[in-house]
Amino acid sequence: MTEIMYKIIKENLGWESSDISIEYQKEGLTNQNYIISKDNAKYAVRISGVYSQELGIRRNAEYAAMKAVEKIGIGPELIYFSKYNGNMITKYIDGRKCTKDDMTLPENIPRIASAMKKVHSLDSIPYNFSPYEDIESRIKYAVKNNLELPDSLNSLIEKLNIIKREREKIDNDHIVLCHNDPFPVNFLDDGNLRLLDWEYAGMGDVFFDLAAVCMFYSLEQKEQFLKYYFGSLDMHMMKSLKQMTCVVVFWNAMWAVIQMGIKGHSHDFKTMSKGMFVRLERFFQQALG
């Protein structure tokens, strides 16, 4: 891994290994992430995991999205990106990674709404993100590899399909460039609010992004967020948010199931997926009655 990283750094920055200070970032669950520095220059380096296809990652779409958000100051500046394997170098942003508590601060809710709206206003990229197709693909992979799935899986799929059929009728105005993983860990605050990790970016249902952002909000905070984002609030927005919360949780639960089959992880993805499926049952009840 270090050999690959040094090769990328030398080819793209001209730095020799003896000149570099390296800091490994432990929080990455899919990739190996490093902060490298020399004198006053500082960059972030990602060495991508080998299971990107199984996890539904499209490198061409990630690159297109990152170039788009780079122009509006929300994403990091790209120095190098491999569309083949996803290895990349970006300029380091000296900011603080957000937490759940940060996301729920009253002063941050309008900032987050504004940042998401800027992203969703960007031009389209040539990739359509479908959480339904990802979920189906992940289920097939899990079955093939004998990974643990909930006993209620067939019932959950039936409920998901109800939402899918209804969401397919939505106005095309709701199909926008989405980050598709805007959870607290992917927000960075350096005075401006930034979004990192564009691996799942693509054109999709705007409420998928909004549901992910609102995942840890109270009902009152969700209503506030939607008002900031849309300028108004109605029952259809809240219904859409409830529906897509189910889809977000199902999609992430299956992500955790796939991670169970990837060797070398110390994280307890089995417990994570079980907890998500328990929550999913409750969210479906709220969305479908």
N, C-alpha and C positions, 0 to 999 in steps of 0.2 A: 504493500500500500504506500509506504513512504517513497519507494523508488518511483512509482507512478506520479506521485505528487511532485517530487523534485523535478521530474522530466517536464511536467506541465508548467511549473514555475519558471524553469530555465528557458523553455521555448517561448513563453509569452511575456515574461517580465525581465528576462536576462539575468536573473539572480542565481548565484551559485549557492549550493547547500550550506557552505561554511559561513555564509553571510546572513543567514536567515534565523529569526526567532520564531518558533512554532508553538501555538497553544491549541491543544485538542479540545473540541467542544463536545462534552459528554451527552448533551440532551438529544442528539439526533437519533431517531428510531429506525430510519430507513437508510440513511447515508452516513458517510464519515465526513465530518466538518472540522475545519481548522481555521484559525486566524494566524496569518503570517505577517511578519513585519521586518523591515530593514531601515535603519535610521528613522526618519519620520514618516515613511510610507507604510501603509497597512492595508491588507487585503483579506478577503474571506475566500477560502478554497473548499469546494465540495468534490469529494470522490464518491460517485453514485453507487448505490447498491446494485446487485446483479439481478434483482427480482422486479425490475420496473415494469416489465410486461405483465406479469402476474398481478401486479398492484394497479394496473390500468393507467400507467403513466405514459404520456405521449410527449417525447422530447421536442418535436417540432412545434407543438402547441405551446409548450412551456417557454421556448425561446421567443416565439411570436408575441406572447403575452408580456414577457419581461421587457422586450424592446418597446412595447406600447406603453407600459406603465413607467418605464424609465423616463420618458419624455415629460410626464406630469409630476415627477418627483415623488412618486409613491413607492416605486420599486428601487432596488439597488442598481448602480451602474455596472453593466456587463463589461468585462475586459476580455474574457474568453468563454466560449460555450461550445461543447461538442454535442451536436444533434445525434451523434451515433450512440454515445453512452451517458450523456448528461453531466460529465465532469465539467466544472466551471470555476472561473475566478470572477469575483465582483469586488468593487471598491468597498472597503469596510465602512460601515455606518456606526458611529460612536453614539449609541443610544441604549435605552433600557428596554429589555423585553417585557412585554405586558403580561399581567396575571389576570385571573378571573376578577379579582378585586378592582384592578385598574379599569377593566372593561365596564364595570357597573358604576363607576364614579359619575355623578350627575354631569360634571363638566366634560366628561369624555364621550358620553352618549351622542351628542350632536357632532363631535369631531369624527367619530367612527362612521356615523351616517353620511357625513360629507365625503369622507374618503371613499366609502363604498360607492356612493353615487358618481364620483369622478371616474372610478374604474368602470362602472356599468355604462358610462356615457362614451367610452372609447369605441373606435371602429372595430368591426368584427375581425376574427382570425379564422383561418381555415380548419377548424376542428369543432365538432359538435359533441359536447359533453352530455352523456346520458347516465345518470346514477343507476337507472333501472337495468341497463345493459351491463354495467359494472357489477351490480349485485348478482345478476344472473350468471355472469362469467365466474365470479368468485365462488358462488355456490357449486358450480360444476367442478371447479378446481378443488374445492374442499371435499366433495364427494369422491373424486378420483384419487385424492391423496389421504382419504380416511381421517380427515380432520373433524373435530367435534362440532356438531351443529345442534341447535335446540330441538327438542321433541315437537315443539309447536311450529316448526319451520313452514309446513304446508299452509297452515292457517295464516301465518305472517305474510306469506307470499300472496295469498288471496286478498288480504287487506291492502297490501302494497299495490296490487293491480287495480283495485278500486280507485285509489288515489291517482295512479298513472293515467287511467282512462279519463279522469276528470281534468287533470293537469294538461293533457294533450289538447284540450279544447280551448286553452287560454289564448289570449291575444298575443300576436307575435311581438308586440312591444315589450313583453316580459322576457323575451329571449335576448340576452345581452352577454357581453364578455364577463364571465364570472371567475373568481379566484377558486371557488369550490372547496376551500379548506381554511376559511378565515376564523380560526379559533385563536384564543389569546396568545398562544406560543408563537404564532406567526405575525403578530403585530410588534412593531418596534417604535419607540417614542424618543426622538432626538430633538424635540421641539415641534417637529412635524410628525404626523402619524404615517408610518411606513408599513407596507405589507411584504413579507418575505415568503419564500417557498411556493413557487407557482407551478408545481409539478402536475396539478390536476386542472389547470386553467383550461377554459374552453367556452364556447357559446352554449348557454344553458338558461334554465329557469331562474330568474332573478331571486325568487323566494328560497331557492336552495342556499344561496349565499346569505340571505337575510336570516333564515332560520338558524344557520350555523352561528352567526354573530349573536343572535338572541338566545342561544341555547342556555345560558346561565342567568338570564334576566328574569325578574319577577314579571307578573302580568302587567303591572303598572309601567315597568321599564320597557317592556315590549311595545306597549302602546305609545310611549314617549318616542321610542326609536322610530317607529313607523311614521309618526307625525313629522319628525325631523326629516326623514327620508323622502316621504311623498308630499309633505305639506298639508296632509289631512289624514283622516282615519275613518275606515268604515268596516262593516262586518265581513265583507269579502276579503279584505286584507288579512284580518285575523284568522279567518278560515284557511286561507292559503298558507299562512305562517304555521298553523297547526299541522296541516297536511304535510308540508315540506319538512317540518321537524321530524316526522316519522321517517321520511326518506333519508334525511341526513343521518339519523341514528342507525337505521338499517345498513346504510352504505358504510358507516364507520365500524359497525359491529362485524360486518363481513371483512373489512380491512384487517381487523384484529384477528379474525379467524385465519386469514391467509398468513399473517405474521407468525401464527403458532407453528406453521410448517416450515419456517425459515430458521435454519440453524444459526447459532452464534448469538442469539438474543438473551439478555439477562432479564428483560422486562417480562412481567407475568401477563401475557396476552390472553391466556385462557380465562383468568379472572376478569380481565377487562371486557372480553366479549360477552361473558355471562352477565355481567352487570348491565351492559348495553342492551342485551335482549330483554332483560327484566324491565328496563326503562321503556323499551320499545312497546311492550304490551300496554303499558300505561298510556303512552302517547297515542297509540292507535285508538284506545278507548276514548280519549279526549277529542280526537279528530273525527272519528266515525260514529261515536255514540254506542 
